[in-house]
């Protein structure tokens, strides 16, 4: 069985197309995760706090990051069998709040590919920039690609 190709560590994929953060998607994510914060659910509360629109929960970015990570996971040269992937960890770094109407440009980096016994540990990072090329946020994901036990 193929395992993730170690030479992919350090690979930076070409930036993906910009993604518009929609109010509908923020509301759907908030409802699905039980987030009832006023800045996320009520535009008037967000505007009173100085935001231009409702605010996405920081974890909302996982929905955008996973679309970028799929480019790596589905890359035939990467050697990953998606049926053997187990999500391990996620972390978020935000420079500012993400609000409805933001246009974000994602860039995927495969930070590490490490063999641990029959399994592989893969760490990816998706950086989000705005159209002025300012860093807005990063999402780091750790995945386990299960190998075959001997």
N, C-alpha and C positions, 0 to 999 in steps of 0.2 A: 504494500500500500504506500502511496506517495505521502510524504509529509511536507510541510511548508519549506520552501527552498530558502536556506539560510542567507543566500546572496541578496535576498530582498531587503534585508536589514539596511536601513539608511536610504532606501528608495523613496523619492518624492514624486508623486503622481502630478501630472499637469493639473492646474486648478480646474475645478469643475465649473459648470455654469452657475451664474448667480442664482440665489434662491430668495424669493420674497417670503417674508414671515407674515402669514395672514392672521387676522383676528380670529377667523373661524377655526384655524388649526390650533391657536393658543387656547381658545375656549374648549375645544374638543380634548386637548391634552389635559387641561386643568380638570375637566369633568372626569376624565378617565382615571386621574391620579388622586381625586378627592381634594384638589387645591381650591380653597374658597377665599383666598386672599383678595381683598378689595381691589388692589392694583391689577390683578389678573382677571377679575370678573366684572369690574365696573369702570368704564372709561372715564366717568366724571371723577372718580376717586384717583385714578392714575394721573389725570390732568391736574387735579388740585395738588398733587405731590410733585408736579413739575415735569411729568413725562408727556410725550406727544401723543401717546396712545396706550392701550392696555399693555401690560408688561408680561413677557413670557417667563414662566418659572425657569430657573437655570437648567434644570434637567430636561426641559423642552428640546434643548440642542441635540440630545441623543437621537431624536427623530431625523435630524438633518445629517448628523455624523454617520449614522448607520448606512445611509444612502451612499456616502462616499466610501466607507469601508467595504461596501459590496463590490466596488471596482477592484479592490485588491483580492478579496475572497473569491470573486468570480474570474479572476485573471488565470487562464489555464496554465501559464508559466509559473504561477506562485505555488502550485502543488497542494492546494487546500481542498479537502473533501468537506463541504459545508455540513454534511450529515454528521460529522465528527466534531463540530465546533461547539464549545460550551463557553458561554460568557462568564468571565471571572470577575472583572472589576471595571469601574467607570469613575472618572474624575473630571471636574469642570473648573475652568479658570476663566473668569469674566473680567474684562476691562471696564465694561459698562453694562447696564441693563439692555436686554434685547426687547424691542417693542414691535408691535404690529406695524407693518409697513417697511421695516428694515429690509434692505437688500444685502445679503451676505454672500461672499465668494469663498467657497471652501477649498482647502488644499490638504491632501492626504499625505502623511509621511508614515512609512513603516519604520518604527523606531528600533524594534528588536525582534529577532527570531531566535529562540533558544531551545535546544533540545534538552528535555528533562526525562531521562529514561525513555520509555516508548512514546512519550507525549512531547508536544512542542508548545512553548509559551510564546505568544505573539503580542506585541504591544504596538498599537497604532495611535497616531495623533492627527486630529483634524483641526486645522487652524482656520478661523473665520475672519475675513477682512471685510471692511466696507469699501465702497467705490473710491474713496480717497486713499485706499491702501493702508488704512489704520487697522491695527490688530484689535479685534472686538472680543474674541473668545477662542478657547481651545477645549477640545474634548479628547481625553486620553482613554483608550480602551485596552483592556487585557483580555485575551482570549486563550483558551486551552484548545488545542487540536489533539483530540485523543488518538493515540497510536494503538497498535495492536499489541496486546500483552503476549509475551513469548510463550 
